[in-house]
Amino acid sequence: MKELYLTKDQLDKFFKDSKLKIPEDFFSEPDENEYFIIKADSSSALVKYKSPYFFPLNLNQNLQGIKPKDARQKAFIDSLLDPKILMSVALGKAGTGKTLLSIAYALNQYFRNDKNIILIKPSIYVGGKSSVMGILPGDVNDKMSGIMSSYMVHIRALLGSDAEHFIFQMLEDDRLKYLPVELARGMSLENSVVIFDECQNADIHTMKTIVSRVAATSKLICLGDLGQIDAPFKKDESGLNIFLESTHFKNSPVTSQITLTSQYRSALADLCESITEEYYSQQG
């Protein structure tokens, strides 16, 4: 998240008008829906760019009792709550809150706005050796339940003691769905919050298949870590990376991307990230 330094008069005018036109000496044209921290002296504000203005964020954010822990999480929640943003992308390593905040938003929309919840994840083994769908027993829900367990941990935590009752009813009513990527072609995902996790492992064809199925009545949330690709391709071949680097994505009023950086897991999770970063830096 970039920082923008203003004069005190500029910041005072921003607080008064609740918007600020992009300064003439700004270093480059921001991406649409890009988030910044603007500063002057000891004052600061978290803002979003919607051409040609910066606007303040609504920081009264609470999703199913979950509140953001830092500025980047606030920006991500803002993108989720913005009805004009149809595709919110959050990048970040394990423990940065991507999945938790997405599930909290999805449950909020389920209870408040009667939205369905559709959970997607590429069915690829860690290490990228093969798809796991075919070898697992049972129907689609049985096959997908293990793959989707990272979602279910957060759903159960957020729903509390009544979690199993709610989950059973949501599945029974077809309001909570596990969607294999392989079955998405030809579908229209309407009136839903669609969460596509681990999508750094999706190639461009898979990304196109999922994104193009999401209707205007739905929100697509894409989560990933471009530093942890298990699929048999490099970062620049990841469909997620191709989307994010596209000028059309950056200039679109219906897309947003934020990178979460602060980790809130255990010391062991932090240690793992440090070791893997050290290893890959030595390889390169």
Disulfide bonds with the S-S distance in Angstrom:
none
